Amino acid sequence: FKAVGSVSTTSAIRWSHYEAGIGKKLPFSIGKQWQLLSMMVAFGSRFAAPFLIVRHQQLIFCI
């Protein structure tokens, strides 16, 4: 069973087609810098929003 598993794994790796290089395996393109920046700002602000809201509420109740 071990030999069969290693053969199928090696075959899958051998026949997989992908481009080698930096950023080629990412699910988005890093070639368009402005699009990448806008994605980072959009996702970053959505991630940071709950933390900023909690901080704002804590500052209001401390005063």
CHARMM-style PDB file with segment names, atoms N, HN, CA, C and O in Angstrom:
ATOM      1  N   PHE     1       0.822  -1.206   0.000  1.00  0.00      PROA
ATOM      2  CA  PHE     1       0.000   0.000   0.000  1.00  0.00      PROA
ATOM      3  C   PHE     1       0.863   1.267   0.000  1.00  0.00      PROA
ATOM      4  O   PHE     1       0.482   2.295  -0.560  1.00  0.00      PROA
ATOM      5  N   LYS     2       1.998   1.172   0.621  1.00  0.00      PROA
ATOM      6  HN  LYS     2       2.307   0.337   1.076  1.00  0.00      PROA
ATOM      7  CA  LYS     2       2.854   2.344   0.699  1.00  0.00      PROA
ATOM      8  C   LYS     2       3.401   2.726  -0.680  1.00  0.00      PROA
ATOM      9  O   LYS     2       3.485   3.909  -1.010  1.00  0.00      PROA
ATOM     10  N   ALA     3       3.768   1.735  -1.474  1.00  0.00      PROA
ATOM     11  HN  ALA     3       3.700   0.774  -1.206  1.00  0.00      PROA
ATOM     12  CA  ALA     3       4.309   2.014  -2.808  1.00  0.00      PROA
ATOM     13  C   ALA     3       3.255   2.642  -3.713  1.00  0.00      PROA
ATOM     14  O   ALA     3       3.572   3.521  -4.514  1.00  0.00      PROA
ATOM     15  N   VAL     4       2.011   2.203  -3.593  1.00  0.00      PROA
ATOM     16  HN  VAL     4       1.753   1.489  -2.942  1.00  0.00      PROA
ATOM     17  CA  VAL     4       0.938   2.751  -4.417  1.00  0.00      PROA
ATOM     18  C   VAL     4       0.691   4.205  -4.060  1.00  0.00      PROA
ATOM     19  O   VAL     4       0.489   5.035  -4.946  1.00  0.00      PROA
ATOM     20  N   GLY     5       0.705   4.522  -2.782  1.00  0.00      PROA
ATOM     21  HN  GLY     5       0.869   3.848  -2.062  1.00  0.00      PROA
ATOM     22  CA  GLY     5       0.480   5.899  -2.347  1.00  0.00      PROA
ATOM     23  C   GLY     5       1.576   6.828  -2.811  1.00  0.00      PROA
ATOM     24  O   GLY     5       1.303   7.959  -3.214  1.00  0.00      PROA
ATOM     25  N   SER     6       2.819   6.366  -2.761  1.00  0.00      PROA
ATOM     26  HN  SER     6       3.040   5.447  -2.434  1.00  0.00      PROA
ATOM     27  CA  SER     6       3.916   7.234  -3.187  1.00  0.00      PROA
ATOM     28  C   SER     6       3.916   7.428  -4.702  1.00  0.00      PROA
ATOM     29  O   SER     6       4.294   8.494  -5.187  1.00  0.00      PROA
ATOM     30  N   VAL     7       3.500   6.419  -5.445  1.00  0.00      PROA
ATOM     31  HN  VAL     7       3.193   5.553  -5.051  1.00  0.00      PROA
ATOM     32  CA  VAL     7       3.447   6.550  -6.907  1.00  0.00      PROA
ATOM     33  C   VAL     7       2.375   7.548  -7.301  1.00  0.00      PROA
ATOM     34  O   VAL     7       2.610   8.389  -8.169  1.00  0.00      PROA
ATOM     35  N   SER     8       1.197   7.475  -6.680  1.00  0.00      PROA
ATOM     36  HN  SER     8       1.006   6.792  -5.974  1.00  0.00      PROA
ATOM     37  CA  SER     8       0.125   8.400  -7.039  1.00  0.00      PROA
ATOM     38  C   SER     8       0.477   9.826  -6.637  1.00  0.00      PROA
ATOM     39  O   SER     8       0.141  10.769  -7.354  1.00  0.00      PROA
ATOM     40  N   THR     9       1.144   9.998  -5.508  1.00  0.00      PROA
ATOM     41  HN  THR     9       1.417   9.233  -4.925  1.00  0.00      PROA
ATOM     42  CA  THR     9       1.548  11.334  -5.077  1.00  0.00      PROA
ATOM     43  C   THR     9       2.586  11.916  -6.025  1.00  0.00      PROA
ATOM     44  O   THR     9       2.506  13.082  -6.412  1.00  0.00      PROA
ATOM     45  N   THR    10       3.556  11.096  -6.393  1.00  0.00      PROA
ATOM     46  HN  THR    10       3.621  10.149  -6.079  1.00  0.00      PROA
ATOM     47  CA  THR    10       4.595  11.582  -7.314  1.00  0.00      PROA
ATOM     48  C   THR    10       3.993  11.909  -8.670  1.00  0.00      PROA
ATOM     49  O   THR    10       4.386  12.890  -9.300  1.00  0.00      PROA
ATOM     50  N   SER    11       3.058  11.113  -9.120  1.00  0.00      PROA
ATOM     51  HN  SER    11       2.738  10.315  -8.609  1.00  0.00      PROA
ATOM     52  CA  SER    11       2.409  11.363 -10.402  1.00  0.00      PROA
ATOM     53  C   SER    11       1.618  12.666 -10.355  1.00  0.00      PROA
ATOM     54  O   SER    11       1.638  13.440 -11.312  1.00  0.00      PROA
ATOM     55  N   ALA    12       0.928  12.908  -9.257  1.00  0.00      PROA
ATOM     56  HN  ALA    12       0.912  12.279  -8.480  1.00  0.00      PROA
ATOM     57  CA  ALA    12       0.142  14.138  -9.127  1.00  0.00      PROA
ATOM     58  C   ALA    12       1.055  15.356  -9.114  1.00  0.00      PROA
ATOM     59  O   ALA    12       0.728  16.389  -9.698  1.00  0.00      PROA
ATOM     60  N   ILE    13       2.193  15.235  -8.453  1.00  0.00      PROA
ATOM     61  HN  ILE    13       2.459  14.396  -7.978  1.00  0.00      PROA
ATOM     62  CA  ILE    13       3.129  16.353  -8.417  1.00  0.00      PROA
ATOM     63  C   ILE    13       3.759  16.565  -9.786  1.00  0.00      PROA
ATOM     64  O   ILE    13       3.951  17.701 -10.219  1.00  0.00      PROA
ATOM     65  N   ARG    14       4.076  15.481 -10.455  1.00  0.00      PROA
ATOM     66  HN  ARG    14       3.921  14.558 -10.103  1.00  0.00      PROA
ATOM     67  CA  ARG    14       4.725  15.575 -11.761  1.00  0.00      PROA
ATOM     68  C   ARG    14       3.795  16.198 -12.792  1.00  0.00      PROA
ATOM     69  O   ARG    14       4.250  16.991 -13.617  1.00  0.00      PROA
ATOM     70  N   TRP    15       2.520  15.869 -12.771  1.00  0.00      PROA
ATOM     71  HN  TRP    15       2.151  15.225 -12.101  1.00  0.00      PROA
ATOM     72  CA  TRP    15       1.599  16.339 -13.794  1.00  0.00      PROA
ATOM     73  C   TRP    15       0.876  17.627 -13.433  1.00  0.00      PROA
ATOM     74  O   TRP    15       0.083  18.131 -14.228  1.00  0.00      PROA
ATOM     75  N   SER    16       1.132  18.161 -12.261  1.00  0.00      PROA
ATOM     76  HN  SER    16       1.776  17.751 -11.615  1.00  0.00      PROA
ATOM     77  CA  SER    16       0.493  19.430 -11.916  1.00  0.00      PROA
ATOM     78  C   SER    16       1.209  20.553 -12.666  1.00  0.00      PROA
ATOM     79  O   SER    16       2.438  20.602 -12.706  1.00  0.00      PROA
ATOM     80  N   HSD    17       0.435  21.442 -13.250  1.00  0.00      PROA
ATOM     81  HN  HSD    17      -0.564  21.402 -13.217  1.00  0.00      PROA
ATOM     82  CA  HSD    17       1.007  22.531 -14.035  1.00  0.00      PROA
ATOM     83  C   HSD    17       0.856  23.824 -13.262  1.00  0.00      PROA
ATOM     84  O   HSD    17      -0.259  24.280 -13.004  1.00  0.00      PROA
ATOM     85  N   TYR    18       1.962  24.403 -12.899  1.00  0.00      PROA
ATOM     86  HN  TYR    18       2.867  24.033 -13.108  1.00  0.00      PROA
ATOM     87  CA  TYR    18       1.949  25.690 -12.241  1.00  0.00      PROA
ATOM     88  C   TYR    18       3.221  26.422 -12.624  1.00  0.00      PROA
ATOM     89  O   TYR    18       4.234  25.812 -12.966  1.00  0.00      PROA
ATOM     90  N   GLU    19       3.145  27.736 -12.559  1.00  0.00      PROA
ATOM     91  HN  GLU    19       2.322  28.231 -12.281  1.00  0.00      PROA
ATOM     92  CA  GLU    19       4.314  28.542 -12.881  1.00  0.00      PROA
ATOM     93  C   GLU    19       5.139  28.734 -11.620  1.00  0.00      PROA
ATOM     94  O   GLU    19       4.599  29.038 -10.556  1.00  0.00      PROA
ATOM     95  N   ALA    20       6.421  28.560 -11.738  1.00  0.00      PROA
ATOM     96  HN  ALA    20       6.860  28.313 -12.602  1.00  0.00      PROA
ATOM     97  CA  ALA    20       7.301  28.764 -10.601  1.00  0.00      PROA
ATOM     98  C   ALA    20       7.659  30.243 -10.511  1.00  0.00      PROA
ATOM     99  O   ALA    20       7.813  30.914 -11.532  1.00  0.00      PROA
ATOM    100  N   GLY    21       7.788  30.738  -9.309  1.00  0.00      PROA
ATOM    101  HN  GLY    21       7.663  30.192  -8.480  1.00  0.00      PROA
ATOM    102  CA  GLY    21       8.187  32.125  -9.128  1.00  0.00      PROA
ATOM    103  C   GLY    21       7.453  32.752  -7.963  1.00  0.00      PROA
ATOM    104  O   GLY    21       6.551  32.161  -7.368  1.00  0.00      PROA
ATOM    105  N   ILE    22       7.865  33.959  -7.661  1.00  0.00      PROA
ATOM    106  HN  ILE    22       8.597  34.439  -8.145  1.00  0.00      PROA
ATOM    107  CA  ILE    22       7.286  34.675  -6.523  1.00  0.00      PROA
ATOM    108  C   ILE    22       5.888  35.162  -6.877  1.00  0.00      PROA
ATOM    109  O   ILE    22       5.695  35.828  -7.894  1.00  0.00      PROA
ATOM    110  N   GLY    23       4.917  34.830  -6.039  1.00  0.00      PROA
ATOM    111  HN  GLY    23       5.074  34.289  -5.213  1.00  0.00      PROA
ATOM    112  CA  GLY    23       3.557  35.305  -6.213  1.00  0.00      PROA
ATOM    113  C   GLY    23       2.749  34.584  -7.262  1.00  0.00      PROA
ATOM    114  O   GLY    23       1.653  35.042  -7.585  1.00  0.00      PROA
ATOM    115  N   LYS    24       3.218  33.496  -7.808  1.00  0.00      PROA
ATOM    116  HN  LYS    24       4.108  33.124  -7.545  1.00  0.00      PROA
ATOM    117  CA  LYS    24       2.484  32.786  -8.858  1.00  0.00      PROA
ATOM    118  C   LYS    24       1.396  31.880  -8.300  1.00  0.00      PROA
ATOM    119  O   LYS    24       0.445  31.551  -9.009  1.00  0.00      PROA
ATOM    120  N   LYS    25       1.521  31.469  -7.038  1.00  0.00      PROA
ATOM    121  HN  LYS    25       2.293  31.736  -6.462  1.00  0.00      PROA
ATOM    122  CA  LYS    25       0.536  30.559  -6.452  1.00  0.00      PROA
ATOM    123  C   LYS    25      -0.533  31.288  -5.646  1.00  0.00      PROA
ATOM    124  O   LYS    25      -1.383  30.643  -5.033  1.00  0.00      PROA
ATOM    125  N   LEU    26      -0.506  32.600  -5.634  1.00  0.00      PROA
ATOM    126  HN  LEU    26       0.185  33.124  -6.132  1.00  0.00      PROA
ATOM    127  CA  LEU    26      -1.488  33.371  -4.881  1.00  0.00      PROA
ATOM    128  C   LEU    26      -2.821  33.410  -5.633  1.00  0.00      PROA
ATOM    129  O   LEU    26      -2.836  33.344  -6.862  1.00  0.00      PROA
ATOM    130  N   PRO    27      -3.934  33.516  -4.909  1.00  0.00      PROA
ATOM    131  CA  PRO    27      -5.241  33.550  -5.588  1.00  0.00      PROA
ATOM    132  C   PRO    27      -5.581  34.913  -6.187  1.00  0.00      PROA
ATOM    133  O   PRO    27      -6.695  35.105  -6.673  1.00  0.00      PROA
ATOM    134  N   PHE    28      -4.650  35.857  -6.161  1.00  0.00      PROA
ATOM    135  HN  PHE    28      -3.745  35.701  -5.766  1.00  0.00      PROA
ATOM    136  CA  PHE    28      -4.864  37.164  -6.758  1.00  0.00      PROA
ATOM    137  C   PHE    28      -3.569  37.597  -7.429  1.00  0.00      PROA
ATOM    138  O   PHE    28      -2.501  37.052  -7.149  1.00  0.00      PROA
ATOM    139  N   SER    29      -3.672  38.574  -8.310  1.00  0.00      PROA
ATOM    140  HN  SER    29      -4.540  39.016  -8.537  1.00  0.00      PROA
ATOM    141  CA  SER    29      -2.515  39.029  -9.065  1.00  0.00      PROA
ATOM    142  C   SER    29      -1.770  40.104  -8.286  1.00  0.00      PROA
ATOM    143  O   SER    29      -2.388  41.014  -7.735  1.00  0.00      PROA
ATOM    144  N   ILE    30      -0.451  40.002  -8.238  1.00  0.00      PROA
ATOM    145  HN  ILE    30       0.051  39.262  -8.685  1.00  0.00      PROA
ATOM    146  CA  ILE    30       0.332  41.051  -7.587  1.00  0.00      PROA
ATOM    147  C   ILE    30       0.994  41.952  -8.623  1.00  0.00      PROA
ATOM    148  O   ILE    30       1.775  42.838  -8.274  1.00  0.00      PROA
ATOM    149  N   GLY    31       0.680  41.724  -9.894  1.00  0.00      PROA
ATOM    150  HN  GLY    31       0.046  41.004 -10.177  1.00  0.00      PROA
ATOM    151  CA  GLY    31       1.234  42.548 -10.963  1.00  0.00      PROA
ATOM    152  C   GLY    31       0.599  43.925 -11.025  1.00  0.00      PROA
ATOM    153  O   GLY    31       1.269  44.901 -11.362  1.00  0.00      PROA
ATOM    154  N   LYS    32      -0.674  44.015 -10.706  1.00  0.00      PROA
ATOM    155  HN  LYS    32      -1.218  43.222 -10.432  1.00  0.00      PROA
ATOM    156  CA  LYS    32      -1.387  45.293 -10.720  1.00  0.00      PROA
ATOM    157  C   LYS    32      -1.308  45.884  -9.315  1.00  0.00      PROA
ATOM    158  O   LYS    32      -2.063  45.493  -8.425  1.00  0.00      PROA
ATOM    159  N   GLN    33      -0.390  46.825  -9.127  1.00  0.00      PROA
ATOM    160  HN  GLN    33       0.224  47.142  -9.850  1.00  0.00      PROA
ATOM    161  CA  GLN    33      -0.105  47.316  -7.791  1.00  0.00      PROA
ATOM    162  C   GLN    33      -1.256  48.111  -7.192  1.00  0.00      PROA
ATOM    163  O   GLN    33      -1.502  48.010  -5.991  1.00  0.00      PROA
ATOM    164  N   TRP    34      -1.966  48.898  -7.993  1.00  0.00      PROA
ATOM    165  HN  TRP    34      -1.766  48.980  -8.969  1.00  0.00      PROA
ATOM    166  CA  TRP    34      -3.070  49.696  -7.450  1.00  0.00      PROA
ATOM    167  C   TRP    34      -4.248  48.810  -7.057  1.00  0.00      PROA
ATOM    168  O   TRP    34      -4.933  49.080  -6.071  1.00  0.00      PROA
ATOM    169  N   GLN    35      -4.479  47.755  -7.828  1.00  0.00      PROA
ATOM    170  HN  GLN    35      -3.922  47.535  -8.629  1.00  0.00      PROA
ATOM    171  CA  GLN    35      -5.551  46.827  -7.484  1.00  0.00      PROA
ATOM    172  C   GLN    35      -5.202  46.084  -6.197  1.00  0.00      PROA
ATOM    173  O   GLN    35      -6.067  45.874  -5.346  1.00  0.00      PROA
ATOM    174  N   LEU    36      -3.941  45.688  -6.051  1.00  0.00      PROA
ATOM    175  HN  LEU    36      -3.238  45.859  -6.742  1.00  0.00      PROA
ATOM    176  CA  LEU    36      -3.495  45.021  -4.835  1.00  0.00      PROA
ATOM    177  C   LEU    36      -3.621  45.955  -3.637  1.00  0.00      PROA
ATOM    178  O   LEU    36      -4.059  45.532  -2.567  1.00  0.00      PROA
ATOM    179  N   LEU    37      -3.248  47.208  -3.803  1.00  0.00      PROA
ATOM    180  HN  LEU    37      -2.893  47.552  -4.672  1.00  0.00      PROA
ATOM    181  CA  LEU    37      -3.367  48.181  -2.719  1.00  0.00      PROA
ATOM    182  C   LEU    37      -4.821  48.377  -2.308  1.00  0.00      PROA
ATOM    183  O   LEU    37      -5.126  48.445  -1.118  1.00  0.00      PROA
ATOM    184  N   SER    38      -5.718  48.469  -3.287  1.00  0.00      PROA
ATOM    185  HN  SER    38      -5.470  48.414  -4.254  1.00  0.00      PROA
ATOM    186  CA  SER    38      -7.133  48.665  -2.956  1.00  0.00      PROA
ATOM    187  C   SER    38      -7.706  47.433  -2.244  1.00  0.00      PROA
ATOM    188  O   SER    38      -8.533  47.566  -1.341  1.00  0.00      PROA
ATOM    189  N   MET    39      -7.267  46.240  -2.649  1.00  0.00      PROA
ATOM    190  HN  MET    39      -6.595  46.132  -3.381  1.00  0.00      PROA
ATOM    191  CA  MET    39      -7.722  45.027  -1.956  1.00  0.00      PROA
ATOM    192  C   MET    39      -7.210  45.003  -0.518  1.00  0.00      PROA
ATOM    193  O   MET    39      -7.944  44.635   0.399  1.00  0.00      PROA
ATOM    194  N   MET    40      -5.954  45.394  -0.324  1.00  0.00      PROA
ATOM    195  HN  MET    40      -5.358  45.693  -1.070  1.00  0.00      PROA
ATOM    196  CA  MET    40      -5.387  45.404   1.020  1.00  0.00      PROA
ATOM    197  C   MET    40      -6.107  46.412   1.914  1.00  0.00      PROA
ATOM    198  O   MET    40      -6.371  46.131   3.083  1.00  0.00      PROA
ATOM    199  N   VAL    41      -6.421  47.580   1.368  1.00  0.00      PROA
ATOM    200  HN  VAL    41      -6.206  47.808   0.418  1.00  0.00      PROA
ATOM    201  CA  VAL    41      -7.131  48.605   2.146  1.00  0.00      PROA
ATOM    202  C   VAL    41      -8.539  48.132   2.477  1.00  0.00      PROA
ATOM    203  O   VAL    41      -9.001  48.304   3.605  1.00  0.00      PROA
ATOM    204  N   ALA    42      -9.228  47.533   1.501  1.00  0.00      PROA
ATOM    205  HN  ALA    42      -8.852  47.393   0.585  1.00  0.00      PROA
ATOM    206  CA  ALA    42     -10.600  47.069   1.722  1.00  0.00      PROA
ATOM    207  C   ALA    42     -10.647  45.969   2.777  1.00  0.00      PROA
ATOM    208  O   ALA    42     -11.428  46.050   3.725  1.00  0.00      PROA
ATOM    209  N   PHE    43      -9.814  44.942   2.617  1.00  0.00      PROA
ATOM    210  HN  PHE    43      -9.179  44.876   1.847  1.00  0.00      PROA
ATOM    211  CA  PHE    43      -9.834  43.840   3.582  1.00  0.00      PROA
ATOM    212  C   PHE    43      -9.243  44.247   4.918  1.00  0.00      PROA
ATOM    213  O   PHE    43      -9.702  43.788   5.964  1.00  0.00      PROA
ATOM    214  N   GLY    44      -8.234  45.099   4.899  1.00  0.00      PROA
ATOM    215  HN  GLY    44      -7.861  45.472   4.050  1.00  0.00      PROA
ATOM    216  CA  GLY    44      -7.616  45.549   6.146  1.00  0.00      PROA
ATOM    217  C   GLY    44      -8.565  46.383   6.990  1.00  0.00      PROA
ATOM    218  O   GLY    44      -8.612  46.234   8.211  1.00  0.00      PROA
ATOM    219  N   SER    45      -9.323  47.263   6.337  1.00  0.00      PROA
ATOM    220  HN  SER    45      -9.285  47.384   5.345  1.00  0.00      PROA
ATOM    221  CA  SER    45     -10.257  48.099   7.091  1.00  0.00      PROA
ATOM    222  C   SER    45     -11.408  47.265   7.648  1.00  0.00      PROA
ATOM    223  O   SER    45     -11.898  47.534   8.744  1.00  0.00      PROA
ATOM    224  N   ARG    46     -11.835  46.262   6.901  1.00  0.00      PROA
ATOM    225  HN  ARG    46     -11.437  46.043   6.010  1.00  0.00      PROA
ATOM    226  CA  ARG    46     -12.910  45.392   7.409  1.00  0.00      PROA
ATOM    227  C   ARG    46     -12.427  44.553   8.574  1.00  0.00      PROA
ATOM    228  O   ARG    46     -13.200  44.255   9.485  1.00  0.00      PROA
ATOM    229  N   PHE    47     -11.159  44.167   8.561  1.00  0.00      PROA
ATOM    230  HN  PHE    47     -10.531  44.409   7.822  1.00  0.00      PROA
ATOM    231  CA  PHE    47     -10.607  43.389   9.663  1.00  0.00      PROA
ATOM    232  C   PHE    47     -10.411  44.268  10.896  1.00  0.00      PROA
ATOM    233  O   PHE    47     -10.636  43.818  12.020  1.00  0.00      PROA
ATOM    234  N   ALA    48      -9.995  45.510  10.696  1.00  0.00      PROA
ATOM    235  HN  ALA    48      -9.812  45.876   9.784  1.00  0.00      PROA
ATOM    236  CA  ALA    48      -9.670  46.395  11.815  1.00  0.00      PROA
ATOM    237  C   ALA    48     -10.904  47.042  12.437  1.00  0.00      PROA
ATOM    238  O   ALA    48     -10.838  47.501  13.578  1.00  0.00      PROA
ATOM    239  N   ALA    49     -12.019  47.090  11.725  1.00  0.00      PROA
ATOM    240  HN  ALA    49     -12.072  46.717  10.799  1.00  0.00      PROA
ATOM    241  CA  ALA    49     -13.205  47.807  12.200  1.00  0.00      PROA
ATOM    242  C   ALA    49     -13.689  47.351  13.583  1.00  0.00      PROA
ATOM    243  O   ALA    49     -13.936  48.218  14.422  1.00  0.00      PROA
ATOM    244  N   PRO    50     -13.842  46.058  13.880  1.00  0.00      PROA
ATOM    245  CA  PRO    50     -14.306  45.679  15.218  1.00  0.00      PROA
ATOM    246  C   PRO    50     -13.359  46.114  16.330  1.00  0.00      PROA
ATOM    247  O   PRO    50     -13.805  46.500  17.411  1.00  0.00      PROA
ATOM    248  N   PHE    51     -12.061  46.055  16.072  1.00  0.00      PROA
ATOM    249  HN  PHE    51     -11.699  45.743  15.194  1.00  0.00      PROA
ATOM    250  CA  PHE    51     -11.093  46.470  17.085  1.00  0.00      PROA
ATOM    251  C   PHE    51     -11.171  47.977  17.331  1.00  0.00      PROA
ATOM    252  O   PHE    51     -11.078  48.434  18.470  1.00  0.00      PROA
ATOM    253  N   LEU    52     -11.342  48.743  16.253  1.00  0.00      PROA
ATOM    254  HN  LEU    52     -11.418  48.372  15.327  1.00  0.00      PROA
ATOM    255  CA  LEU    52     -11.460  50.196  16.407  1.00  0.00      PROA
ATOM    256  C   LEU    52     -12.762  50.584  17.102  1.00  0.00      PROA
ATOM    257  O   LEU    52     -12.789  51.538  17.880  1.00  0.00      PROA
ATOM    258  N   ILE    53     -13.832  49.856  16.829  1.00  0.00      PROA
ATOM    259  HN  ILE    53     -13.810  49.081  16.197  1.00  0.00      PROA
ATOM    260  CA  ILE    53     -15.118  50.135  17.489  1.00  0.00      PROA
ATOM    261  C   ILE    53     -15.018  49.861  18.984  1.00  0.00      PROA
ATOM    262  O   ILE    53     -15.498  50.656  19.792  1.00  0.00      PROA
ATOM    263  N   VAL    54     -14.403  48.753  19.354  1.00  0.00      PROA
ATOM    264  HN  VAL    54     -14.012  48.108  18.697  1.00  0.00      PROA
ATOM    265  CA  VAL    54     -14.241  48.427  20.773  1.00  0.00      PROA
ATOM    266  C   VAL    54     -13.372  49.463  21.462  1.00  0.00      PROA
ATOM    267  O   VAL    54     -13.673  49.879  22.581  1.00  0.00      PROA
ATOM    268  N   ARG    55     -12.296  49.884  20.808  1.00  0.00      PROA
ATOM    269  HN  ARG    55     -12.051  49.546  19.899  1.00  0.00      PROA
ATOM    270  CA  ARG    55     -11.416  50.912  21.397  1.00  0.00      PROA
ATOM    271  C   ARG    55     -12.176  52.217  21.594  1.00  0.00      PROA
ATOM    272  O   ARG    55     -12.026  52.879  22.621  1.00  0.00      PROA
ATOM    273  N   HSD    56     -12.987  52.585  20.614  1.00  0.00      PROA
ATOM    274  HN  HSD    56     -13.109  52.048  19.779  1.00  0.00      PROA
ATOM    275  CA  HSD    56     -13.775  53.810  20.706  1.00  0.00      PROA
ATOM    276  C   HSD    56     -14.756  53.730  21.885  1.00  0.00      PROA
ATOM    277  O   HSD    56     -14.908  54.691  22.638  1.00  0.00      PROA
ATOM    278  N   GLN    57     -15.416  52.577  22.035  1.00  0.00      PROA
ATOM    279  HN  GLN    57     -15.292  51.796  21.422  1.00  0.00      PROA
ATOM    280  CA  GLN    57     -16.360  52.410  23.134  1.00  0.00      PROA
ATOM    281  C   GLN    57     -15.647  52.465  24.486  1.00  0.00      PROA
ATOM    282  O   GLN    57     -16.176  53.026  25.445  1.00  0.00      PROA
ATOM    283  N   GLN    58     -14.460  51.890  24.563  1.00  0.00      PROA
ATOM    284  HN  GLN    58     -14.030  51.434  23.784  1.00  0.00      PROA
ATOM    285  CA  GLN    58     -13.713  51.925  25.818  1.00  0.00      PROA
ATOM    286  C   GLN    58     -13.279  53.351  26.168  1.00  0.00      PROA
ATOM    287  O   GLN    58     -13.287  53.732  27.339  1.00  0.00      PROA
ATOM    288  N   LEU    59     -12.907  54.126  25.175  1.00  0.00      PROA
ATOM    289  HN  LEU    59     -12.900  53.817  24.224  1.00  0.00      PROA
ATOM    290  CA  LEU    59     -12.511  55.499  25.439  1.00  0.00      PROA
ATOM    291  C   LEU    59     -13.697  56.347  25.890  1.00  0.00      PROA
ATOM    292  O   LEU    59     -13.537  57.245  26.718  1.00  0.00      PROA
ATOM    293  N   ILE    60     -14.877  56.072  25.356  1.00  0.00      PROA
ATOM    294  HN  ILE    60     -15.007  55.344  24.684  1.00  0.00      PROA
ATOM    295  CA  ILE    60     -16.065  56.834  25.752  1.00  0.00      PROA
ATOM    296  C   ILE    60     -16.426  56.532  27.198  1.00  0.00      PROA
ATOM    297  O   ILE    60     -16.741  57.450  27.955  1.00  0.00      PROA
ATOM    298  N   PHE    61     -16.385  55.251  27.603  1.00  0.00      PROA
ATOM    299  HN  PHE    61     -16.129  54.505  26.988  1.00  0.00      PROA
ATOM    300  CA  PHE    61     -16.814  54.884  28.948  1.00  0.00      PROA
ATOM    301  C   PHE    61     -15.768  55.189  30.011  1.00  0.00      PROA
ATOM    302  O   PHE    61     -16.089  55.186  31.199  1.00  0.00      PROA
ATOM    303  N   CYS    62     -14.528  55.450  29.617  1.00  0.00      PROA
ATOM    304  HN  CYS    62     -14.267  55.452  28.651  1.00  0.00      PROA
ATOM    305  CA  CYS    62     -13.484  55.783  30.593  1.00  0.00      PROA
ATOM    306  C   CYS    62     -13.585  57.227  31.033  1.00  0.00      PROA
ATOM    307  O   CYS    62     -13.129  57.568  32.125  1.00  0.00      PROA
ATOM    308  N   ILE    63     -14.171  58.085  30.214  1.00  0.00      PROA
ATOM    309  HN  ILE    63     -14.541  57.808  29.327  1.00  0.00      PROA
ATOM    310  CA  ILE    63     -14.231  59.499  30.546  1.00  0.00      PROA
ATOM    311  C   ILE    63     -15.382  59.822  31.456  1.00  0.00      PROA
ATOM    312  OT1 ILE    63     -15.568  60.980  31.828  1.00  0.00      PROA
TER     313      ILE     63
END
